[in-house]
């Protein structure tokens, strides 16, 4: 075969453009947790009540929510780089103004401007990283998820350290760091082509007419109501200084990041999206009730807040995937509509919590937050049937689910074939060629299945590869194979966020056609991600009725089993 036998490209060997945006992502994701450690200090220094200080969250999140409806239109009209640059510039200006003012009302107003910049930035950052990355989008997603985890974990720590010097420190710190990111973006990020068809500014609102998307969006609104009630008010009963608060929320952030990346996919693969979300929301309601009941004990509040990071990490991952699974509209439009409802809930919660705390006592907002977590369960149940169809029976529902599309001439029916599953990365040709050698040795035709994924991270969804590009990739494989006398056909497997669902569809396809074997290669995302429970490879290994083989250009195929998956995971640690 003529395909190159290159080694897997490290996700950290990326162009300067990717690093510039990834750095900005870290700072952006610090934005919410950064101010938590300074909330009590702000109240004391500016002689403000907790309810007045809570408006820092409300103004920021409500403006972010409304802006989410229009950023897709703005980006499609002016381009992703310009949108990114405008967002970064707005954040720099308003973060610096927030640090310069001497009134709580001034900070609240400038945080609103900061929220506008944040919406413009987060709506395009993932797409820019994916478009600028080398070696396929897998490495880009690793970088983005790394930036997300660092921002969530380090934001409170940096806020605590700078806040220990002055409450102005976190604001000036963000302005300075984002200014560096702005200069780097202008210098290194190339212009990215605009989409062929501009997004309508009313498309996200129209999308909410779809029952599944609206149901999941309302569930996310209720979840974020409880989440931001805790984030906005929990620092007060802890009775800690800015440095100590920073350490508490750093512990919380580490759990959020860990459970989002490592535990949520495994739980989803084992129990399904809806059951995990039911249990998770109930767990959050119980944690919030503990905070409310123990609001007079700083130790109780501290432990409960840190423990909530486990549930929040799981919920953040699975809620967005649930939205994308049930939504029948384009992924970026669904993302904007969902982001609008999600941030509206987060923005209204601190305002209402402040009014309740002033009128009653500090425990009442937490009891209300616990109630919103629990209320989200029956709302989610209203969309359970759609979600279950999306995961298990794609042929019965109108939702967007993993699907196979034939490219080229199909393989003759009744002939056992070898299926090779590959993604959009530089090592794909070598994997296809290794599978072709195995097919030739066994006297089997080869079927190339190109996996085209819509990537879902937090409230963002991006399609790194268009349908035409995926078909072109399959056609290129087939042409190369035909030149070497290999009989082959092709398919494109389109998947949305849920790796396990794609693995199940591929396993069912192997069973339906009576495949001799399914071959996979090593993923550029690394063995921990590829062989973890809930991945495409693990789900395929457990579900396919035939052998699943790990192939590469330099060794004999290795049969994958449960023990083999565990060994491959452990070898990476």
C-alpha positions, -999 to 999 in steps of 0.1 A, spaced: 0 0 0 11 35 -6 -2 52 25 24 67 48 32 50 80 34 80 102 34 79 139 4 92 158 6 130 160 8 144 195 -22 166 203 3 191 218 22 196 185 0 223 171 4 256 152 8 288 171 -28 298 162 -41 268 182 -20 277 212 -31 313 211 -68 304 212 -63 276 237 -45 301 261 -75 325 257 -98 296 264 -81 289 297 -86 326 308 -122 327 295 -131 295 315 -117 312 346 -142 340 342 -170 327 365 -149 309 392 -124 338 393 -148 361 412 -160 336 438 -131 341 462 -136 379 462 -173 381 468 -172 387 506 -142 411 501 -162 430 475 -192 433 499 -170 446 527 -149 470 506 -177 485 487 -202 484 516 -226 463 495 -250 435 505 -246 400 493 -277 404 471 -261 435 454 -228 416 449 -247 386 434 -257 409 405 -221 404 392 -233 369 381 -267 381 369 -256 408 346 -228 387 332 -249 356 325 -281 373 313 -262 393 287 -243 362 277 -276 344 274 -292 370 251 -260 373 231 -259 336 224 -290 340 202 -271 363 178 -234 352 179 -240 325 153 -254 351 129 -225 375 137 -199 349 132 -214 336 99 -216 372 86 -182 386 98 -161 354 101 -148 334 130 -116 353 135 -132 387 136 -158 374 161 -130 360 182 -110 392 181 -140 414 189 -150 391 219 -114 392 233 -112 430 229 -146 435 247 -135 413 276 -102 432 279 -119 466 280 -147 457 304 -126 436 328 -102 465 331 -131 489 337 -146 466 363 -113 467 382 -111 505 379 -145 514 393 -153 522 429 -189 512 430 -207 479 430 -231 492 404 -202 500 382 -188 465 385 -222 450 378 -225 471 346 -191 463 334 -196 426 340 -225 428 316 -201 441 289 -178 413 299 -206 388 293 -211 401 258 -174 395 250 -176 361 266 -205 350 244 -187 361 212 -156 343 223 -170 310 235 -193 307 204 -163 306 181 -132 294 201 -138 257 196 -145 261 159 -113 281 154 -92 256 173 -106 227 152 -101 246 120 -65 256 128 -53 223 143 -29 199 126 -33 161 125 -71 160 126 -96 174 151 -89 148 178 -59 166 191 -78 199 189 -105 186 212 -79 173 237 -65 208 238 -99 224 242 -109 200 270 -75 206 287 -81 244 285 -116 239 300 -103 218 329 -74 242 336 -97 272 335 -123 257 359 -97 245 383 -72 274 382 -97 303 380 -106 302 417 -70 297 427 -58 327 408 -88 347 419 -80 338 455 -43 347 452 -50 380 434 -80 387 456 -58 384 487 -39 414 475 -69 434 464 -104 427 452 -94 446 420 -66 420 413 -88 393 395 -103 419 371 -69 435 361 -54 400 359 -80 388 334 -76 421 314 -39 416 312 -40 379 303 -67 384 277 -48 413 262 -19 389 256 -43 364 240 -57 391 218 -23 401 205 -15 364 199 -48 358 181 -42 388 158 -7 377 151 -11 339 146 -47 330 138 -54 330 101 -86 341 85 -112 313 84 -136 310 55 -172 320 63 -199 294 60 -216 293 26 -250 300 41 -252 327 69 -271 317 100 -304 335 106 -305 357 138 -339 342 147 -329 305 140 -322 297 177 -355 310 189 -373 291 161 -354 260 171 -371 261 206 -404 252 189 -390 216 188 -403 198 219 -371 178 225 -348 209 224 -372 230 245 -376 202 271 -338 198 275 -333 235 275 -358 240 304 -341 212 323 -308 230 318 -323 263 330 -335 246 362 -301 229 367 -282 261 362 -306 279 386 -294 257 414 -258 257 403 -254 294 402 -273 299 434 -246 278 450 -218 295 432 -231 330 440 -240 325 477 -220 296 491 -189 318 498 -206 338 525 -214 311 551 -179 296 546 -165 326 565 -131 323 548 -107 349 533 -100 352 496 -70 329 496 -89 301 515 -120 305 493 -97 301 463 -84 268 476 -120 255 483 -132 263 448 -101 249 432 -108 216 449 -144 219 435 -131 228 400 -107 198 399 -136 174 407 -157 191 380 -130 186 354 -122 150 364 -158 138 365 -166 156 332 -138 140 313 -133 106 329 -164 95 347 -194 109 327 -187 89 295 -184 56 315 -216 62 334 -234 72 302 -222 40 284 -232 17 313 -265 32 323 -277 55 296 -279 93 295 -313 98 311 -309 74 341 -275 90 350 -290 125 348 -320 115 370 -296 102 397 -272 131 393 -299 158 396 -313 140 427 -278 139 441 -274 177 435 -307 183 452 -296 164 483 -262 182 484 -280 216 481 -304 206 509 -274 198 531 -259 232 524 -293 248 533 -297 228 565 -261 233 575 -257 269 564 -247 279 600 -217 255 599 -188 266 576 -174 230 576 -206 215 563 -209 241 535 -173 237 525 -175 199 522 -208 199 504 -196 225 479 -165 206 471 -185 173 468 -209 189 444 -181 192 418 -186 154 411 -222 159 402 -217 191 383 -189 176 361 -212 148 351 -242 170 345 -223 195 324 -212 168 300 -243 148 297 -268 177 295 -252 191 264 -250 157 248 -287 151 256 -296 184 239 -277 175 208 -291 140 206 -327 151 206 -324 182 185 -335 180 149 -318 213 139 -283 221 130 -258 216 158 -246 253 161 -282 265 162 -292 240 188 -261 250 208 -271 287 207 -307 280 217 -296 257 246 -270 283 257 -297 310 258 -319 290 282 -290 277 302 -275 311 309 -309 327 315 -314 303 344 -279 310 357 -284 347 355 -318 349 372 -309 327 401 -284 350 419 -308 379 416 -338 359 431 -315 344 457 -304 378 469 -340 390 472 -350 359 492 -319 361 515 -327 397 523 -364 390 530 -358 357 549 -325 341 558 -295 326 539 -309 291 540 -339 298 518 -321 304 485 -303 271 489 -336 253 496 -350 268 464 -319 257 446 -324 222 459 -360 223 447 -350 234 411 -325 205 409 -353 181 418 -379 198 396 -355 193 367 -361 155 370 -398 154 359 -390 180 331 -363 156 319 -387 128 321 -409 146 296 -382 141 270 -372 106 281 -389 89 252 -371 110 226 -338 106 244 -342 68 246 -350 66 209 -320 87 201 -297 63 220 -313 30 213 -337 30 183 -327 57 158 -351 44 132 -381 52 153 -377 89 160 -371 122 142 -340 131 162 -305 133 148 -287 100 157 -257 80 144 -264 69 108 -246 52 79 -245 66 44 -232 45 15 -203 59 -6 -195 41 -39 -207 6 -49 -219 -16 -20 -203 -49 -11 -220 -80 -25 -247 -92 0 -240 -124 18 -202 -122 15 -185 -119 49 -165 -86 49 -139 -69 70 -150 -35 82 -124 -9 91 -135 22 111 -114 54 108 -117 90 116 -105 123 101 -68 122 110 -34 118 93 -30 82 103 -63 70 87 -47 58 54 -22 36 72 -50 21 93 -71 14 62 -41 -2 44 -34 -24 74 -70 -36 74 -68 -42 37 -39 -65 41 -59 -85 67 -89 -86 43 -67 -99 15 -52 -126 37 -87 -138 47 -101 -135 12 -127 -110 23 -139 -77 7 -132 -46 27 -157 -19 38 -143 15 49 -164 33 75 -154 69 80 -166 82 114 -178 118 111 -184 132 146 -201 164 158 -180 173 188 -199 184 219 -180 202 247 -199 221 274 -225 242 256 -206 242 223 -211 219 194 -190 220 163 -188 200 131 -151 197 123 -158 180 90 -186 185 65 -206 157 48 -189 164 15 -154 162 31 -163 129 47 -174 114 15 -143 127 -3 -121 110 24 -139 77 18 -136 81 -20 -98 88 -16 -94 55 4 -114 36 -22 -94 50 -51 -61 41 -34 -73 6 -26 -86 0 -61 -52 10 -75 -38 -19 -55 -64 -44 -66 -84 -44 -33 -122 -48 -35 -137 -22 -12 -168 -2 -5 -174 28 18 -198 42 43 -199 75 64 -210 71 100 -223 104 112 -224 107 150 -234 134 175 -214 137 207 -223 102 221 -193 79 213 -211 49 228 -241 54 204 -218 54 174 -201 22 186 -235 5 190 -246 15 155 -213 2 141 -217 -31 161 -253 -35 149 -242 -29 113 -215 -56 116 -241 -80 129 -266 -71 101 -241 -77 73 -224 -108 89 -190 -91 91 -159 -114 95 -142 -87 116 -141 -50 125 -107 -33 125 -98 -1 142 -65 18 145 -50 38 173 -67 71 180 -48 104 180 -67 111 213 -45 85 230 -52 52 247 -70 65 278 -97 81 257 -98 54 230 -101 24 253 -121 39 281 -156 26 289 -181 46 267 -157 51 238 -165 39 203 -138 12 205 -149 -1 239 -186 -2 229 -178 -18 196 -156 -44 213 -184 -54 238 -212 -52 213 -200 -66 180 -208 -103 172 -174 -107 154 -138 -102 162 -127 -66 168 -91 -61 158 -65 -33 166 -44 -29 135 -14 -8 125 12 -8 98 40 -24 118 25 -53 137 0 -82 134 -37 -74 142 -45 -77 179 -79 -90 190 -97 -67 214 -114 -81 245 -124 -66 278 -90 -77 293 -72 -63 263 -89 -29 266 -80 -27 303 -43 -36 295 -41 -10 268 -56 16 292 -32 7 319 -2 9 296 -8 46 291 -8 54 328 
